[in-house]
Amino acid sequence: MGNNIVDKIYSLKQMRNAIILSHFYERPEIQDIGDFVGDSLELSRKAASTNADVIVFCGVHFMAETASILSPDKKVLLPNKSAGCPMADMAAYEEVKKLKERYPNAVVVSYINTTADVKTISDICCTSANAVKVINSIPLNKEIIFVPDKNLGNYVSKETGRKLILWQGYCNTHDRLTAEEVLLTKERYPYAKVVAHPECREEVIQLADGVFSTSGIIKYVGESEAKEFIICTEEGIIHQLEIRYPNKVFILPSNKLICPDMKKITLEDVFYSLENLRPEVKISDEVREKAIIPIKRMLDIK
């Protein structure tokens, strides 16, 4: 298909009245064709507000599910249907339901990185960008179950002073990064600021100058006077950082910070998806009616 595949994508996109949403962790060439590139919260808001007929979601399955829940009248496409999230799969519906039954008075906060089914038994969702705000919005007399990421939950617990009942899930990519790798990188770049995603282990977070969601990391870098940054999150974000701040230096502390699922979608996948209007991610009305409640509660928190 050659170099003109991007032109063909743009032409099809116009014909289909489609919008392409890309997560920061996608391949650089996928980010480059995105009408909007963002983190989970930003993409959720964009999916809810778009006037397009078709949403091409370049991310992973739970994100496309969220878009379908928020935009039931739109066709939501996930260009590679095998792009999933191992962490989301760590919280199975039946197991979460059992935990909820053990703590009947607890508020269930589910990270956006959960399946639509788990959202149906959740009280409110959160993303890494707004997790602290969400926890702070819950009355002090309520217990809180936090699903599925123990690292984000642990970070939020420390930030808010709230004791959380933590599900023992984790992000395979962020959880791989060790404090030793960060310390070795700091030795090589003594003037660099360390920024970490809250899905990282606590030992890594303790070494960070700032802990932020992906969009928060980009904002921090833009506002900082520092010239060098050690980036403790998935390597896809480096592409955006280099576009926006070409005079700054970005260092990955490990070559393991690659999410295989976020790299599955190719330009060819996007083209075929737009051409054939599949694979489509469609949530049933029964699931949607329940799952939209915790998502809307999250989106209402400013």
C-alpha positions in Angstrom: 0.0 0.0 0.0 3.1 2.2 0.3 3.5 5.7 1.6 0.0 6.8 0.5 -1.8 4.7 3.2 -2.1 7.9 5.3 -3.8 9.7 2.5 -6.1 6.8 2.0 -7.0 6.8 5.7 -7.7 10.5 5.6 -9.9 10.1 2.6 -11.9 7.2 4.2 -12.1 9.1 7.4 -13.8 12.0 5.6 -16.1 9.7 3.7 -17.2 7.9 6.9 -17.5 11.0 9.0 -15.0 9.4 11.4 -12.8 10.6 14.2 -9.5 8.9 15.1 -8.7 8.8 18.8 -5.2 7.7 19.8 -3.7 7.0 23.2 -0.2 8.4 24.1 1.1 4.8 24.2 0.3 4.0 20.6 3.0 3.7 17.9 4.2 7.2 16.7 2.6 6.8 13.2 -0.7 6.1 14.9 -0.5 9.1 17.1 0.4 11.2 14.1 -2.9 10.4 12.3 -5.0 10.9 15.4 -7.5 13.8 15.5 -7.0 13.7 19.2 -4.2 12.2 21.2 -4.6 11.9 24.9 -4.9 9.8 28.1 -7.8 7.7 29.2 -9.7 10.6 30.8 -9.2 12.9 27.8 -10.2 10.2 25.3 -13.3 9.4 27.4 -14.4 13.0 27.3 -13.7 13.3 23.6 -15.6 10.1 22.9 -18.6 11.5 24.8 -18.6 14.8 22.9 -17.8 14.0 19.3 -20.2 14.6 16.5 -18.6 12.0 14.3 -20.6 8.9 13.2 -17.7 6.6 13.6 -15.0 6.5 16.4 -11.8 4.7 15.5 -10.3 4.0 18.8 -6.5 3.4 18.7 -6.0 2.1 22.2 -7.1 -1.1 24.0 -10.4 -2.9 24.4 -11.6 -1.3 27.6 -11.2 2.1 26.1 -13.3 1.2 23.0 -15.9 -0.3 25.4 -16.0 3.0 27.3 -16.4 4.9 24.1 -19.3 2.6 23.1 -20.9 3.1 26.5 -20.7 6.9 26.2 -21.7 7.0 22.5 -24.2 4.2 21.9 -25.5 5.8 18.7 -22.0 5.8 17.1 -20.0 3.0 15.6 -16.9 2.3 17.7 -14.1 0.5 15.9 -11.0 -1.1 17.6 -8.7 -1.6 14.6 -7.0 -4.6 16.1 -9.5 -6.6 18.2 -6.7 -8.5 20.0 -5.5 -5.2 21.7 -6.5 -5.9 25.3 -5.3 -4.9 28.8 -3.9 -7.7 31.0 -4.6 -5.6 34.1 -8.3 -5.2 33.2 -8.5 -9.0 32.8 -7.1 -9.4 36.4 -10.4 -8.2 37.8 -13.0 -10.8 36.8 -16.7 -9.8 37.2 -17.6 -12.8 39.5 -14.5 -12.2 41.8 -15.2 -8.5 42.1 -18.9 -9.3 42.9 -17.8 -11.6 45.7 -15.5 -8.9 47.2 -18.4 -6.5 47.0 -20.6 -8.9 48.9 -18.0 -9.2 51.6 -18.0 -5.4 52.1 -21.7 -4.5 51.4 -21.3 -0.9 52.7 -18.2 -0.2 50.6 -18.1 2.2 47.6 -16.6 0.4 44.6 -14.1 2.6 42.7 -13.1 1.0 39.5 -10.2 2.3 37.5 -11.2 3.0 33.9 -8.9 0.0 33.1 -11.7 -2.5 33.8 -14.1 -4.4 31.7 -17.6 -3.1 31.0 -19.0 -5.9 33.1 -17.0 -4.8 36.2 -18.2 -1.2 35.6 -21.8 -2.5 36.0 -21.1 -3.3 39.7 -19.0 -0.2 40.4 -20.2 3.0 42.0 -17.7 5.4 40.4 -14.8 5.1 37.9 -11.5 7.0 37.9 -8.5 7.4 35.8 -4.9 8.0 36.9 -5.5 11.7 36.2 -8.5 12.1 38.6 -8.2 9.2 41.0 -7.3 11.4 44.0 -10.2 13.7 43.3 -12.6 10.7 43.0 -11.4 9.2 46.3 -11.7 12.6 48.0 -15.3 12.9 46.8 -16.3 9.8 48.8 -17.7 10.4 52.3 -15.3 9.6 55.1 -17.6 7.1 56.8 -17.5 4.9 53.7 -15.2 2.0 53.1 -13.6 1.9 49.6 -12.9 -1.0 47.4 -10.4 -0.1 44.7 -10.2 -2.2 41.5 -7.9 -3.4 39.9 -4.5 -1.7 40.2 -2.8 -2.1 43.6 0.0 0.3 42.7 -2.4 3.2 41.7 -4.6 2.3 44.7 -1.6 2.4 47.1 -0.5 5.8 45.7 -4.0 7.2 46.0 -4.3 5.9 49.5 -1.2 7.7 50.6 -2.2 10.9 48.8 -5.7 11.0 50.4 -5.0 9.4 53.7 -7.9 6.9 53.0 -7.5 3.2 53.7 -8.5 1.3 50.6 -9.4 -2.4 50.1 -7.1 -3.0 47.2 -7.5 -5.5 44.4 -4.2 -7.1 43.7 -4.0 -6.3 40.0 -1.2 -4.4 38.3 0.0 -3.1 34.9 2.5 -5.6 33.5 4.4 -2.8 31.8 4.7 -0.3 34.7 5.2 -2.9 37.3 8.3 -4.2 35.6 10.3 -1.0 36.3 12.5 -1.3 39.4 14.0 1.3 41.7 17.4 0.0 40.9 16.9 0.9 37.2 15.8 4.4 38.1 18.7 4.9 40.4 21.2 3.8 37.8 19.7 6.2 35.3 19.8 9.0 37.9 23.5 8.4 38.3 24.0 8.9 34.5 21.7 11.9 34.4 22.2 13.6 37.8 20.3 16.8 36.8 17.3 15.1 35.3 13.9 15.3 36.9 12.2 11.9 37.5 8.5 11.7 36.6 6.5 8.6 37.2 3.1 7.2 36.4 1.2 6.1 39.5 0.9 2.6 38.1 4.6 2.2 38.9 5.7 0.3 42.1 5.9 2.3 45.3 9.7 2.0 45.4 9.8 3.9 42.0 7.2 6.5 43.0 9.4 7.3 46.1 12.2 8.3 43.7 10.1 10.6 41.6 10.1 14.4 41.6 6.5 14.2 40.3 3.8 11.5 39.9 1.3 12.1 37.2 -1.0 10.6 34.6 0.4 10.6 31.0 -1.2 14.0 30.3 0.0 15.2 33.6 3.6 14.2 32.7 3.4 16.2 29.5 2.1 19.2 31.4 4.8 19.0 34.1 7.6 18.8 31.5 6.2 21.8 29.7 6.1 23.9 32.9 9.4 22.7 34.3 12.6 24.7 33.8 14.6 21.4 33.8 16.1 20.3 30.5 16.4 16.5 31.2 13.7 14.1 32.3 13.7 10.5 33.3 10.3 9.2 32.1 8.9 6.3 34.1 5.9 5.3 32.0 5.3 3.5 28.7 7.7 4.6 26.0 5.0 5.8 23.5 4.7 9.1 25.4 8.3 10.1 24.3 7.0 10.7 20.8 4.6 13.4 22.1 7.2 14.9 24.4 9.7 15.2 21.6 7.2 16.9 19.3 6.1 19.4 21.9 9.5 20.1 23.6 12.2 19.5 21.0 14.8 21.3 23.1 14.4 18.9 26.1 15.9 15.5 26.6 13.9 12.4 27.6 15.4 9.3 29.0 13.7 5.9 29.6 15.2 4.1 32.7 14.4 0.7 31.2 13.9 -0.9 27.8 11.1 -2.9 29.3 8.6 0.0 29.3 6.7 -1.2 26.2 3.1 -2.3 26.3 2.7 -5.0 23.6 -1.1 -4.4 23.4 -0.7 -0.7 22.8 1.6 -1.4 19.9 -0.7 -3.9 18.1 -2.6 -1.4 16.0 -0.9 -0.5 12.7 -1.7 2.0 9.9 -2.9 -1.0 7.8 -5.3 -2.0 10.7 -6.7 1.5 10.7 -7.2 1.6 7.0 -9.0 -1.8 6.9 -11.1 -0.9 9.9 -12.3 2.3 8.2 -12.8 0.5 4.9 -14.8 -2.4 6.4 -16.3 -0.7 9.5 -15.0 -3.4 11.7 -14.0 -4.8 14.2 -16.8 -3.1 16.0 -17.0 -2.9 19.8 -20.6 -2.7 20.8 -22.0 -2.8 24.4 -25.4 -4.3 25.0 -28.1 -1.9 26.3 -28.4 -4.0 29.5 -24.7 -3.6 30.3 -24.5 0.0 29.1 -27.3 1.2 31.3 -25.5 0.1 34.4 -21.9 0.7 33.3 -22.6 4.3 32.2 -23.5 5.4 35.8 -20.0 5.1 37.3 -18.4 6.6 34.2 -20.8 9.6 34.3 -20.1 10.1 38.0 -16.4 10.3 37.2 -16.9 12.7 34.3 -19.0 15.0 36.5 -16.0 15.5 38.9 -14.1 18.5 37.6 
